Amino acid sequence: MTIDSTLSSTTNTKPIIALDCDGVLLDYHATFAQIYEQTFGKKLTIVSPNAHYAERKYNVNFNDEEKEQFKQVWNEYGWRRMPMHDGALEACLLLHEAGYELICVTAMSSNFIEHRLENFRLHGFPIDKI
């Protein structure tokens, strides 16, 4: 698990650990494949297992119309349904029990913060700040 930074909080005496979400705690690539199948009715196959970007991992090239269709479904469900990586919840619970406040760092648009928090609650993550 990657820990991006440890910070001191001016309003909280607990030390803070900022954790990356997408691809570290939560499985962005699996969600991409699920949303693709939901949108287009086709299962994706991994082509480049070590690719950083989901489009490259699955060799997906959207035209403009497909990109918009995918984006609409992703924005409705993607940030809410992301499965967690093995061991992510257990590690977060151990850190939380050890007295750390956990916050999520992400490049995700702030429009979807409530979706992400809903996703964390669904899995039982002790994270309530993005």
C-alpha positions as CSV (number, residue, x, y, z in Angstrom):
1,M,0.0,0.0,0.0
2,T,1.3,3.4,-0.9
3,I,1.2,6.1,1.7
4,D,1.5,9.5,0.0
5,S,2.2,11.6,3.1
6,T,1.9,11.8,6.8
7,L,0.7,15.2,8.0
8,S,0.0,16.9,11.3
9,S,-3.5,18.4,11.7
10,T,-4.0,21.8,13.3
11,T,-7.5,20.8,14.3
12,N,-6.9,17.2,15.3
13,T,-4.3,15.7,17.5
14,K,-4.3,12.4,15.5
15,P,-1.6,12.1,12.9
16,I,-3.0,12.0,9.4
17,I,-2.1,9.6,6.6
18,A,-3.2,10.5,3.1
19,L,-3.8,7.4,0.9
20,D,-4.2,7.3,-2.8
21,C,-7.6,5.7,-3.8
22,D,-7.7,4.9,-7.5
23,G,-5.5,1.8,-8.2
24,V,-4.2,1.6,-4.6
25,L,-7.2,1.2,-2.3
26,L,-9.8,0.7,-5.0
27,D,-9.6,-1.2,-8.3
28,Y,-10.1,1.5,-11.0
29,H,-9.3,-0.9,-13.8
30,A,-11.8,-3.5,-12.8
31,T,-14.4,-0.8,-12.6
32,F,-13.5,0.4,-16.1
33,A,-14.1,-3.1,-17.4
34,Q,-17.5,-3.4,-15.6
35,I,-18.7,0.0,-16.8
36,Y,-17.6,-0.8,-20.4
37,E,-19.6,-4.1,-20.3
38,Q,-22.6,-2.3,-18.8
39,T,-22.5,0.4,-21.4
40,F,-21.7,-1.6,-24.5
41,G,-22.6,-5.2,-23.6
42,K,-19.0,-6.5,-24.4
43,K,-16.5,-8.0,-21.9
44,L,-13.0,-6.6,-22.1
45,T,-9.9,-8.7,-22.1
46,I,-6.6,-7.5,-20.6
47,V,-4.1,-6.9,-23.4
48,S,-1.4,-5.0,-21.5
49,P,-1.4,-6.1,-17.9
50,N,1.1,-3.6,-16.7
51,A,-0.5,-0.6,-18.4
52,H,-1.2,2.4,-16.2
53,Y,-4.2,3.6,-18.1
54,A,-7.3,1.5,-18.4
55,E,-7.8,2.2,-22.0
56,R,-4.3,0.8,-22.8
57,K,-4.7,-2.1,-20.4
58,Y,-7.8,-3.2,-22.4
59,N,-6.8,-1.7,-25.8
60,V,-10.0,0.5,-25.9
61,N,-10.2,3.3,-28.4
62,F,-13.4,5.3,-28.0
63,N,-14.9,7.5,-30.7
64,D,-16.5,10.7,-29.5
65,E,-20.0,9.2,-29.2
66,E,-18.7,6.1,-27.3
67,K,-16.6,8.3,-25.0
68,E,-19.7,10.3,-24.0
69,Q,-21.8,7.2,-23.5
70,F,-19.2,5.6,-21.3
71,K,-18.7,8.9,-19.4
72,Q,-22.4,9.1,-18.6
73,V,-22.5,5.6,-17.2
74,W,-19.2,6.0,-15.3
75,N,-20.4,9.3,-13.7
76,E,-23.5,7.6,-12.5
77,Y,-22.0,4.3,-11.2
78,G,-18.2,4.3,-11.5
79,W,-17.1,6.2,-8.4
80,R,-19.9,4.4,-6.3
81,R,-19.1,0.8,-7.2
82,M,-15.4,0.5,-7.3
83,P,-14.2,-2.8,-5.7
84,M,-11.4,-2.7,-3.2
85,H,-8.0,-4.2,-3.7
86,D,-7.1,-7.3,-1.6
87,G,-5.8,-6.2,1.8
88,A,-6.8,-2.5,1.4
89,L,-9.6,-2.5,4.0
90,E,-7.6,-4.6,6.5
91,A,-4.6,-2.2,6.2
92,C,-6.8,0.9,6.7
93,L,-8.5,-0.6,9.7
94,L,-5.1,-1.4,11.3
95,L,-3.9,2.2,10.7
96,H,-7.2,3.6,12.0
97,E,-7.0,1.4,15.1
98,A,-3.4,2.5,15.6
99,G,-4.7,6.1,16.0
100,Y,-4.3,7.5,12.5
101,E,-6.9,9.7,10.7
102,L,-7.1,8.5,7.1
103,I,-7.9,10.7,4.2
104,C,-8.2,9.9,0.5
105,V,-6.2,11.7,-2.2
106,T,-7.4,11.4,-5.7
107,A,-7.4,13.2,-9.1
108,M,-11.2,12.6,-9.3
109,S,-13.4,15.6,-9.9
110,S,-14.8,17.1,-6.7
111,N,-18.3,16.7,-8.2
112,F,-18.1,13.0,-7.2
113,I,-16.8,13.3,-3.6
114,E,-20.2,12.0,-2.2
115,H,-20.1,9.0,-4.6
116,R,-16.6,8.1,-3.4
117,L,-17.6,8.5,0.3
118,E,-20.6,6.3,-0.4
119,N,-18.2,3.7,-2.0
120,F,-16.0,3.8,1.1
121,R,-18.9,3.4,3.5
122,L,-20.2,0.4,1.4
123,H,-16.8,-1.4,1.9
124,G,-16.4,-0.3,5.6
125,F,-13.3,1.9,5.1
126,P,-12.6,4.3,8.0
127,I,-12.2,7.2,5.7
128,D,-14.5,10.2,5.6
129,K,-12.4,12.9,4.0
130,I,-11.4,13.3,0.4
